[in-house]
Amino acid sequence: MTVPLAPGPRNAITDVAGVLVGAHQRIGAGWATGTSVVLVPGGAVASVDQRGGAPGTRETDLLEPSNLVQQVHAVCLSGGSAYGLAAADGVMRWLGERSIGFPVGTQPHEVVPIVPAAVLFDLPRSTWGNRPDATFGYAACEAAWAAGEGAAVDEGCVGAGTGARVGSLKGGLGTASAVVEAGGRAVTVGALAAVNALGEAVDPGTGRPWAADAELAGEFRLRVPGRPGNWPEAVASPLNTTIGVVAVDAALSKAECRRVAVCAQDALARALRPAHSMFDGDTVFALATGRTELGGGDAVLGGAGRAAPLDAVCAAAADVFARALVRGVLAAHSVAGLPAYRDVWPGALG
């Protein structure tokens, strides 16, 4: 079993060296949507795992381990359903203006930024036609750059979590981190999740989040009510999707990043019931910034010495992503008529 040493200093994905996060959103006057950007200006090895029957993604085929490009420069998470994929255009423009990208010519500015993206369905929260575009992605990059490395990350109804819904409740954006031992080395694992699922994140009979047992260092500050909530009968959302990013500061290959993303998806099965439905397009990206060498660990599986430490990172990814999912729900407030956890169980949050 992997035992986390502690949360990182901010308990956020920005505890991973080389990772910056920014958000842009609009709430009010017919708007309830936004975009989050995870910037890795120095590049990061990346892969992705997608589950569920209704994905909305961009540049995910590029992340297959057998394909050419080895690093990405940002990941864009956005509301707006398929329309919201346009937010990634603004991220590419921001990076291109700074000559950050995959070199395709002889001049420094001749680059193509690699920006995978995923979107969630939040169109009912806004007036039709109000959805993220390239200006959202550009503004989120500006916010990330202004905040810098190691900055705190806002949670709840911000960025891609602005118009999110999870079952009967308002969803939101959550983040978490942990420092774990992997092969004798301290590795930082962080996650950012926009919680927008068909399934419930909370046991409606008790008010306890399904993944409450993933809590680290009392971070949820939750007084579990142990009783049913005070909400009206839920009306199922027709389309959903939970999206997010797991980042580590270890040096991993694309294939190893793929394993991290696969394991992080386990968090959805722990935190959401049901998970990975035909109406969800659940997508998790994994980034490795390479600031720490992964220890060799014990020789197992015929000398595959990286297997044990990689398993430690993968197990931590599932735990940290589960915590980010719970934090996103607990941090949300009511938007566009959707009740938040704090409304249904008043007094439950310390």
SERO-897158 format. One line per 8 residues: for each residue x, y, z of N, C-alpha, C. Coordinates in steps of 0.001 Angstrom, whole numbers, always signed. Each point is the difference from the previous one (the first is absolute). Layout:
BEGIN
X:Y:Z:X:Y:Z:X:Y:Z  ...
This chain:
BEGIN
+845:-1193:+0:-845:+1193:+0:+877:+1238:+0  -370:+1001:-784:+722:+1263:-42:-520:+920:+1086  +914:+508:+833:-391:+912:+1070:+513:+1387:-344  -889:+974:-217:+476:+1353:-289:+731:+583:+1200  +1066:+726:-267:+725:+653:+1081:-802:+1165:+554  -585:+779:-893:-767:+1188:+403:-532:+660:-1261  -1000:+884:+145:-335:+841:-1159:+1168:+933:-302  +39:+492:-1239:+978:+1016:-324:-318:+1310:+714
+878:+1010:-111:-182:+1260:+725:-1336:+684:-272  -502:-74:-1233:-1274:+630:-365:-1140:-1003:-94  +308:-1288:+132:-984:-1054:-241:-686:+237:-1343  +813:+205:-1019:-491:+357:-1334:+936:-571:-1047  -494:-104:-1215:+808:-521:-1098:+1236:+859:-244  -36:+1256:+403:+1146:+891:-171:+1133:-312:+967  -179:-963:+893:+1121:-482:+806:+974:-805:-849  -427:-436:-1176:+873:-723:-929:+849:+1017:-746
+1295:-88:+141:+907:+963:-625:-207:+37:-1508  -88:+1220:-544:-174:+185:-1435:-1427:+175:-449  -970:-71:+942:-1423:+85:-334:-579:+1331:+464  -707:+687:-889:-728:+1227:+311:-1465:-216:-353  -889:+651:+732:-1439:-149:-243:-665:+1369:-41  -879:+174:-977:-791:+1225:-86:-1416:-309:-434  -903:+918:+288:-1412:-197:-341:-608:+1308:-462  -1030:-147:-821:-818:+1153:-398:-1433:-480:-84
-909:+773:+542:-1401:-390:+17:-886:+1239:-38  -1269:-238:-345:-1019:+1037:+67:-1216:-571:+715  -497:+733:+980:-1193:-392:+752:-930:+1194:+60  -1257:-218:-342:-996:+1069:+40:-312:+526:-1381  -1168:+659:-128:-447:+574:-1263:-21:-1038:-1115  -500:-1201:+328:-106:-1044:-1013:+1230:-852:-169  +986:+148:+890:+1240:-774:-97:+198:-848:+1257  +482:-1217:-185:+483:-839:+1097:+890:-1084:-615
+1195:+399:-412:+920:-921:-657:+1405:+562:+90  +993:-810:-305:+1370:+484:+73:+1004:-1005:-515  +1265:+387:+88:+1120:-775:-531:+1129:-12:+1008  +620:-1156:+163:+1210:-138:+817:+1146:-461:-888  +1194:+508:+279:+1185:-382:-764:+1088:-450:+965  +581:-1149:-294:+1198:-477:+696:+1174:+247:-943  +830:+969:+353:+1144:+375:-827:+1251:-738:+451  +747:-529:-948:+1326:-554:+269:+947:+597:-1048
+426:+1252:+201:+795:+689:-1025:+1303:-704:-329  +549:-732:+964:+1224:-735:-258:-221:-1335:-667  -1253:-324:-265:-362:-1270:-611:-175:-1101:+1023  -866:-944:-302:-222:-1152:+866:-369:-1194:-866  +558:-1149:+324:-425:-1247:-629:-1449:-245:+409  -820:-491:-919:-1434:-74:+286:-644:-1203:-660  -1111:-413:+603:-877:-976:-616:-1406:+240:+536  -948:-875:-369:-1397:+240:+333:-729:-1329:+107
-1059:-11:+794:-908:-1141:+43:-1419:+533:-58  -809:-553:-906:-1371:+476:-190:-973:-1148:+221  -1023:+251:+811:-1032:-1003:+283:-1363:+628:-260  -1020:-827:-7:-1339:+519:-220:-320:+132:-1473  -1271:+286:-296:-473:-72:-1374:-158:+1315:-726  +347:+1140:+617:-268:+1289:-649:+1157:+982:+182  +1198:-332:-525:+1138:+894:+190:-27:+1200:-939  +584:+1097:+470:+260:+1157:-840:+1450:+381:+190
+874:-324:-957:+1441:+143:+203:+706:+525:-1242  +1249:+388:+200:+844:+512:-1077:+1438:-444:+264  +692:-453:-1036:+1412:-398:+50:+266:-1194:+915  -999:-832:+261:+253:-1148:+861:+710:-1138:-746  -239:-158:-1296:+702:-1048:-751:+1509:+221:+25  +403:+1265:+47:+1417:+341:+23:+696:-562:+1235  -775:-236:+1057:+581:-430:+1269:+204:-1506:+96  -405:-743:-1033:+296:-1429:-18:+1517:-200:+70
+472:-915:+841:+1451:-174:+163:+759:-260:-1295  -656:-592:-1000:+691:-326:-1252:+113:+1188:-949  -643:+1123:+316:-4:+1129:-928:+1148:+965:+271  +251:+894:-948:+1249:+757:-76:+250:+947:+1168  -897:+937:+234:+264:+1089:+942:+78:-553:+1420  +1045:+381:+715:+245:-537:+1339:-480:+916:+1118  -133:+1294:-263:-348:+936:+1064:-1152:+914:-415  -751:+437:+997:-1032:+1016:-197:+419:+1257:+743
-695:+1106:-288:+333:+1284:+611:-1133:+568:+834  -1171:-603:-111:-1151:+385:+822:-1083:-1035:-199  -932:-38:+938:-1243:-750:-143:-1136:+976:+276  -992:-4:-863:-1142:+904:+116:-1234:-806:+401  -633:+404:+1099:-1255:-589:+466:-1060:+1083:-78  -1145:-305:-597:-962:+1070:-232:-1434:-488:+82  -887:+920:+370:-1416:-202:-188:-361:+283:-1450  -1304:-44:-295:-438:+352:-1339:-220:-1155:-939
+113:-1246:+496:-125:-1165:-865:+974:+145:-1179  -327:-548:-1154:+934:+22:-1126:+363:+1416:-427  -912:+958:+215:+335:+1395:-306:+1214:+464:+804  +112:-479:+1235:+1049:+449:+892:+1394:-424:-402  +113:-947:-959:+1326:-363:-490:+711:+1189:-639  -769:+1006:-390:+597:+1213:-576:+895:+723:+1001  -199:-230:+1303:+842:+654:+1006:+1466:-378:-183  +264:-1208:-506:+1382:-431:-209:+701:+852:-1052
-757:+599:-928:+614:+895:-992:+683:+1177:+690  -650:+534:+1039:+591:+1114:+740:+1241:-424:+758  +17:-1230:+508:+1185:-512:+686:+1149:-125:-987  -283:-505:-1196:+1039:-124:-1025:+543:+1376:-390  -887:+970:-132:+459:+1345:-376:+906:+582:+1074  -383:-170:+1263:+801:+530:+1107:+1389:-636:-1  +58:-1303:-158:+1289:-697:-21:+815:+377:-1233  -663:+67:-1156:+701:+333:-1229:+621:+1388:+42
-679:+949:+629:+547:+1355:+127:+1288:+22:+812  +217:-1038:+793:+1196:-106:+844:+971:-1051:-518  -229:-480:-1234:+871:-976:-663:+132:-1291:+806  -1092:-394:+643:-34:-1251:+754:-777:-1027:-820  +665:-1083:-371:-684:-1007:-785:+963:-985:-627  -538:-862:-836:+782:-1010:-709:+684:+665:-1201  +1332:-29:-86:+696:+690:-1091:-338:-618:-1360  -343:+855:-965:-298:-473:-1352:+763:+802:-1058
+903:+861:+436:+767:+817:-930:+1335:+373:+601  +716:+878:-692:+1351:+385:+438:-13:+1182:+951  -1090:+756:+46:-82:+1184:+840:-685:-324:+1332  +379:+701:+1068:-566:-302:+1322:-1520:+82:+50  -587:+898:-809:-1449:+174:+55:-754:-1030:-846  +729:-810:-743:-638:-987:-873:-288:-1281:+793  -1046:+77:+791:-369:-1101:+882:-1500:-263:-110  -393:-1198:+391:-1411:-362:+133:-229:-422:+1452
-666:+820:+802:-287:-414:+1372:-883:-1248:+11  +309:-917:+884:-770:-1234:+134:-929:+158:+1200  -1307:+87:-297:-1000:+321:+1029:-1166:-981:-88  +98:-1150:+638:-1174:-868:+99:-1105:+683:+799  -1231:-367:-276:-1130:+650:+666:-1139:-994:+197  -816:+278:+993:-1228:-763:+226:-1062:+961:+515  -1248:-295:-327:-1104:+882:+384:-1068:-783:+751  -782:+735:+768:-1146:-576:+696:-1279:+704:-449
-1114:-648:+247:-1301:+512:-438:-615:+835:+1114  -53:+1313:-216:-631:+909:+961:-919:+998:-699  -393:-282:-1242:-779:+954:-791:-1296:+453:+677  -707:-850:+767:-1245:+470:+619:+195:+1090:+1053  +1217:+198:+489:+230:+1011:+1030:+18:+1417:-573  +211:+142:-1306:+145:+1314:-631:-1076:+217:-1058  -221:+1260:-357:-832:+316:-1155:+635:-608:-1245  -838:-558:-865:+550:-665:-1190:+877:+966:-797
+1167:-461:-350:+964:+821:-732:+1095:+567:+887  -208:-24:+1321:+1027:+468:+934:+864:-1187:+425  +1163:-85:-581:+901:-1112:+317:+1446:+446:-213  +958:-727:+588:+1403:+390:-127:+482:-9:-1448  +860:+972:-304:+646:+54:-1307:+1487:+244:+230  +714:+393:-1047:+1448:+167:+104:+392:+1043:+1035  -838:+1015:+208:+344:+1028:+988:+57:-588:+1410  -815:-1022:+278:+34:-643:+1316:+1336:-708:+221
+449:-755:-1013:+1261:-700:+138:+1170:+951:+155  +3:+1087:-758:+1078:+982:+82:+17:+647:+1381  -1167:+389:+502:-81:+641:+1310:+422:-951:+1113  -336:-1289:-129:+421:-972:+1003:+1516:-145:+17  +647:+51:-1169:+1459:-32:-63:+603:+1223:+670  -574:+1158:-256:+478:+1227:+634:-80:-119:+1520  -1105:-566:+489:-176:-164:+1442:+1026:-978:+570  +263:-1089:-733:+979:-978:+465:+1397:+616:+69
+366:+754:-1017:+1336:+605:-50:+155:+1053:+1092  -1045:+755:+240:+54:+1021:+1057:+134:-644:+1380  -653:-1145:+201:+63:-677:+1297:+1361:-646:+220  +580:-601:-1046:+1314:-621:+90:-28:-1390:+606  +1185:-601:+71:+119:-1340:+569:-268:+29:+1498  -575:-1067:+506:-218:-124:+1434:-1137:+823:+550  -823:+594:-871:-1087:+857:+474:-1186:-836:+457  -819:+590:+866:-1246:-637:+401:-932:-100:-1202
-900:-972:+36:-957:-214:-1084:-1405:+155:+556  -774:+904:-586:-1391:+186:+435:-819:-1245:-342  -962:-316:+878:-849:-1170:-191:-1470:+397:-20  -835:-939:-401:-1442:+234:-30:-457:+482:-1354  -773:+1066:-21:-620:+497:-1237:+936:+948:-730  +1114:-534:-438:+998:+745:-760:+427:-840:-1195  +526:+659:-1029:+520:-703:-1153:-980:-1003:-557  +500:-1188:-324:-847:-1029:-597:-1075:-498:+954
+131:+282:+1283:-1004:-417:+968:-1151:+966:+174  +18:+1119:-702:-987:+1067:+230:-1429:-487:-194  -270:-677:-1095:-1361:-464:-278:-194:-1486:+224  +925:-629:+709:-40:-1452:+162:-1134:-442:+914  -450:-1226:-246:-1045:-627:+804:+411:-1445:+268  -247:-479:+1230:+304:-1389:+320:-1237:-630:+631  -679:-823:-792:-1241:-593:+472:-1021:+1067:+347  -423:+45:+1251:-1015:+958:+457:+595:+1311:+477
+1307:+104:+42:+670:+1137:+627:+801:+817:-1001  +346:+1206:+417:+944:+808:-757:+1381:-638:+89  +632:-174:-1138:+1376:-473:-37:+968:+1164:+71  +1272:-287:-170:+987:+1069:+65:+1392:-492:-326  +953:+911:+148:+1410:-288:-260:+684:-292:+1334  +743:-1110:+50:+728:-357:+1207:+1434:-347:-301  +850:+147:+994:+1408:-332:-162:+524:-598:+1288  +1094:-758:-96:+626:-626:+1160:+1398:-446:-396
+822:-314:+1001:+1336:-514:-268:+446:-890:+1143  +1054:-758:-242:+622:-818:+1033:+1448:-235:-379  +837:-120:+1022:+1381:-418:-180:+78:-1455:+430  +464:-868:-892:+47:-1434:+280:+1421:-516:-210  +287:-1121:+625:+1286:-643:-204:-120:-1017:-1119  +858:+133:-997:-17:-909:-1152:+1431:-398:-313  +343:-1227:+332:+1356:-470:-264:+1050:+747:+783  -345:+399:+1216:+952:+714:+837:+109:+1479:-299
-823:+518:-888:+0:+1427:-339:-1344:+617:+383  +28:+1257:+392:-1239:+731:+259:-522:+564:-1310  -1202:-391:-371:-630:+435:-1249:-1275:+760:+338  -200:+1147:-630:-1219:+780:+201:-1000:-321:-1100  -1217:-302:+421:-1096:-315:-909:-1113:+1006:+255  -519:+619:-1049:-1077:+978:+145:-1107:-263:-1008  -1192:+491:+307:-1141:-203:-896:-861:+1241:-54  -641:+184:-1152:-999:+1046:-205:-1185:-667:-679
-1205:+150:+569:-1173:-707:-522:-1186:+944:-99  -687:-46:-1142:-1272:+699:-183:-1099:-1053:+82  -794:+47:+1087:-931:-1074:+342:-1362:+298:-617  -376:-787:-997:-1224:+237:-768:-511:-1350:-476  -699:-715:+872:-306:-1403:-269:-1485:-293:+76  -415:-1019:-736:-1351:-525:+130:-210:-573:+1397  +998:-674:+533:-108:-647:+1303:+56:+978:+1149  -424:-468:+1171:+67:+784:+1233:+1395:-109:+609
+461:+1075:+623:+1278:-5:+707:-188:-209:+1495  -1259:+12:+442:-320:-38:+1429:-1071:-1055:+234  +121:-743:+1100:-1057:-920:+415:-1213:+831:+416  -1097:-34:-766:-1132:+871:+310:-666:-311:+1329  +244:-1186:+546:-610:-351:+1275:+754:+495:+1210  +1297:+309:-176:+819:+388:+1150:+719:+1336:-173  +157:+465:-1239:+778:+1212:-235:+1491:-233:-39  +426:-1251:+19:+1433:-307:-28:+459:-178:-1445
+1009:+759:-446:+534:-244:-1346:+490:-1440:-121  -243:-595:-1158:+407:-1386:-187:+1493:-184:+233  +799:+982:-363:+1459:-119:+124:+546:+737:+1219  -821:+183:+1026:+437:+733:+1186:+1183:-666:+690  +127:-1324:-162:+1088:-696:+686:+1360:+282:-621  +37:+689:-1126:+1280:+367:-607:+615:+1228:+665  -713:+624:+916:+449:+1253:+621:+1393:-125:+589  +782:+1064:-142:+1350:+52:+526:+143:+1232:+876
+452:-196:+1220:+285:+1083:+929:-1225:+871:+287  -1183:-619:+70:-1212:+733:+369:-412:+1080:-962  +369:-154:-1290:-180:+1093:-957:-1464:+323:-309  -913:-965:+125:-1389:+256:-384:-757:+812:+1050  +464:-32:+1227:-647:+741:+1100:-1509:-262:+5  -337:-1266:-25:-1373:-413:-224:-605:-606:+1255  -1166:+523:+375:-796:-615:+1052:-1110:-772:-697  +169:-1304:-158:-947:-790:-781:-1349:-13:+713
-1044:+458:-660:-1308:+141:+661:-637:-1319:+422  +175:-1068:-806:-615:-1268:+323:-1503:-23:-201  -495:+808:-913:-1439:+66:-259:-220:+390:-1455  -1203:-225:-531:-290:+438:-1372:+89:+1518:-134  +293:+457:-1213:+80:+1433:-249:-1363:+618:-281  +1:+1308:-148:-1248:+761:-177:-187:+474:-1430  +233:-859:-975:-142:+432:-1381:-1275:-568:-618  -507:+656:-1035:-1137:-574:-725:+455:-1203:-804
-934:-760:-486:+350:-1184:-779:+842:+400:-1203  +1101:-731:-206:+947:+355:-1051:-568:-256:-1384  +362:+873:-927:-292:-202:-1415:+1320:-326:-682  +77:-1150:-618:+1261:-447:-586:+472:+961:-1078  +1307:+278:+0:+608:+809:-1054:+259:-893:-1201  -351:+421:-1213:+107:-892:-1157:+1439:-258:-438  +899:+950:+210:+1388:-122:-430:+883:+589:+1090  +1227:-538:+141:+791:+356:+1172:+1485:+87:-329
+828:-797:+670:+1439:-163:-209:+821:+659:+1098  +804:-814:+659:+995:+469:+958:+1358:-34:-685  +738:+1081:+116:+1286:+122:-682:+1050:+483:+988  +1259:-326:-263:+1031:+450:+924:+1395:-357:-439  +945:+385:+851:+1428:-184:-251:+649:-526:+1275  +844:-1001:-145:+895:-441:+1061:+1420:+330:-440  +768:+625:+884:+1376:+361:-333:+949:-556:+1057  +1185:-403:-444:+1033:-474:+909:+1313:+672:-368
+883:+134:+986:+1291:+613:-307:+1055:-1037:-367  -393:-1267:-90:+929:-1060:-385:+246:+1:-1503  +1110:-580:-392:+314:-180:-1418:-619:-1311:-458  -1044:+92:-833:-714:-1178:-491:-34:+8:-1520  -141:-1167:-574:-210:-120:-1438:-1484:+212:-315  -332:+111:-1283:-1411:+118:-381:-789:-1232:+436  +606:-1179:-142:-697:-1221:+402:-250:-11:+1504  +965:+484:+778:-189:+65:+1452:-1040:+1044:+374
-16:+1115:-718:-1057:+993:+220:-1370:-589:-284  -72:-820:-1017:-1264:-665:-320:-480:-840:+1181  +915:-725:+653:-386:-797:+1166:-500:+899:+1122  +618:+1141:+198:-446:+937:+1035:-1415:+481:-301  -273:+349:-1268:-1337:+462:-376:-1041:-1096:+180  +349:-1229:-368:-916:-1130:+167:-360:-170:+1475  +997:+42:+859:-257:-202:+1430:-771:+1170:+599  +257:+1206:-485:-742:+1153:+511:-1493:-131:-277
-360:-673:-1092:-1419:-202:-295:-687:-845:+1079  +779:-794:+752:-599:-766:+1095:-689:+922:+1003  +493:+1221:+112:-586:+948:+943:-1458:+294:-333  -336:+19:-1287:-1387:+272:-374:-915:-1111:+480  +484:-1242:-73:-807:-1119:+476:-172:+50:+1516  +974:+572:+698:-107:+123:+1457:-903:+1164:+399  +55:+1084:-770:-635:+1246:+421:-1360:+250:-611  -358:-702:-1088:-1239:+270:-719:-769:-1293:-231
-1314:+49:+189:-839:-1188:-195:-1255:+386:-770  -139:-498:-1256:+957:-812:-747:+1105:+853:-599  +1035:-663:-500:+1096:+676:-696:+114:-559:-1413  +593:+806:-893:+312:-443:-1364:-1238:-465:-765  -1094:+738:+139:-1228:-379:-689:+74:+366:-1481  -994:-415:-749:-78:+377:-1402:-222:+1496:-182  -416:+694:+1057:-254:+1440:-83:+1174:+817:+529  +1063:-664:+444:+1209:+662:+479:+1127:-260:-990
+887:+963:-141:+1174:-187:-857:+1276:+119:+794  +10:-580:+1188:+1060:+205:+988:+1394:-132:-602  +807:+1049:+176:+1327:+69:-599:+991:+517:+1024  +1092:-740:+206:+1052:+405:+931:+1329:+19:-741  +676:+1140:+53:+1337:+152:-560:+1033:-224:+1102  +1158:-517:-372:+1116:-145:+930:+1209:+735:-552  +652:+777:+855:+1180:+780:-370:+1161:-371:+911  +1194:-88:-559:+1210:-246:+775:+1023:+1070:-346
+337:+844:+982:+898:+1131:-271:+1472:-379:+83  +313:-1185:+525:+1365:-506:-58:+985:+656:+931  -471:+667:+1053:+919:+672:+923:+665:-966:+987  -549:-1210:+151:+520:-990:+941:+160:-1336:-718  +1136:-653:+189:+183:-1335:-568:-785:-1001:+832  -691:-908:-669:-740:-1042:+697:+984:-1050:+477  -48:-325:+1298:+918:-980:+557:-198:-1367:-618  +1034:-843:+70:-54:-1311:-625:-846:-1002:+747
-37:+120:+1333:-808:-937:+771:+583:-1409:-46  -747:-969:+499:+440:-1387:+0:-116:-592:-1403  +878:-906:-301:-73:-691:-1285:-1163:-986:+29  -989:+232:-829:-1162:-881:-78:-324:-257:-1458  -843:-953:-231:-473:-309:-1339:+1160:-168:-975  +941:-821:+401:+1120:-285:-901:+941:+1170:-163  +153:+816:+1025:+951:+1105:-41:-610:+1326:-375  -1322:+89:-100:-642:+1281:-335:-23:+865:+1254
+1152:+603:+313:+171:+698:+1267:-858:+1224:+188  -543:+562:-1095:-847:+1189:+130:-1446:-348:+320  -352:-1271:-39:-1403:-375:+159:-536:+383:+1367  +736:-300:+1057:-485:+287:+1352:-138:+1499:+257  +1011:+812:-305:-191:+1438:+213:-1070:+609:-898  -145:-518:-1218:-1063:+501:-867:-1361:-338:+593  -134:-1198:+574:-1249:-355:+663:-309:+955:+1148  +1025:+420:+729:-211:+940:+1102:-541:+1331:-519
+551:+462:-1126:-484:+1254:-599:-1430:-177:-501  -288:-1128:-626:-1346:-247:-531:-1032:-63:+1122  +325:-686:+1098:-927:-73:+1123:-247:+1384:+587  +1058:+796:+86:-161:+1361:+502:-860:+842:-935  +139:-214:-1306:-798:+754:-975:-1485:-253:+205  -377:-1256:+249:-1408:-320:+239:-505:+675:+1271  +795:-39:+1060:-409:+622:+1261:-115:+1513:-128  +994:+615:-628:+11:+1464:-109:-1135:+479:-895
-272:-728:-1087:-1097:+411:-875:-1342:-150:+717  -161:-1045:+805:-1225:-168:+778:-189:+1173:+969  +1068:+420:+640:-88:+1147:+918:-370:+1264:-746  +568:+201:-1192:-337:+1182:-790:-1477:+3:-378  -550:-1174:-307:-1422:-90:-337:-870:+407:+1182  +312:-508:+1193:-782:+358:+1185:+127:+1492:+285  +1205:+522:-90:+220:+1427:+290:-762:+894:-972  -86:-414:-1264:-753:+789:-973:-1469:+97:+353
-574:-1087:+505:-1418:+8:+391:-205:+834:+1260  +862:-172:+989:-171:+712:+1269:+236:+1501:-143  +836:+398:-957:+314:+1418:-168:-1033:+761:-816  -871:-708:-698:-947:+658:-910:-1082:+756:+772  -549:+1021:-651:-1174:+702:+509:-1097:-56:-1054  -1203:+328:+388:-1135:-116:-913:+156:+959:-1176  -231:-522:-1200:+46:+786:-1232:-1144:-467:-892  -676:+933:-632:-1054:-303:-980:-1055:-950:+567
-294:+168:+1271:-1060:-785:+616:+398:-1376:+490  +1240:-414:-220:+447:-1301:+490:+430:+123:+1461  -551:-830:+903:+413:+79:+1400:+1406:-541:+180  +765:+628:+870:+1333:-470:+329:-51:-869:+1251  +1076:-733:+242:+59:-851:+1187:-311:+803:+1253  +579:+1187:+102:-186:+835:+1192:-1453:+426:+197  -785:-3:-1077:-1428:+349:+104:-823:-1196:+460  +325:-1158:-494:-775:-1204:+294:+301:-515:+1399
+1260:+122:+420:+394:-379:+1363:+634:+1194:+717  -793:+1017:+351:+557:+1177:+673:+655:-401:+1326  +1141:+612:+257:+712:-299:+1226:+938:-1190:-82  +18:-690:-1161:+844:-1184:-121:+1466:+344:-229  +273:+1203:-501:+1371:+394:-280:+546:+837:+1139  +1146:-433:+544:+596:+711:+1109:+750:+1243:-429
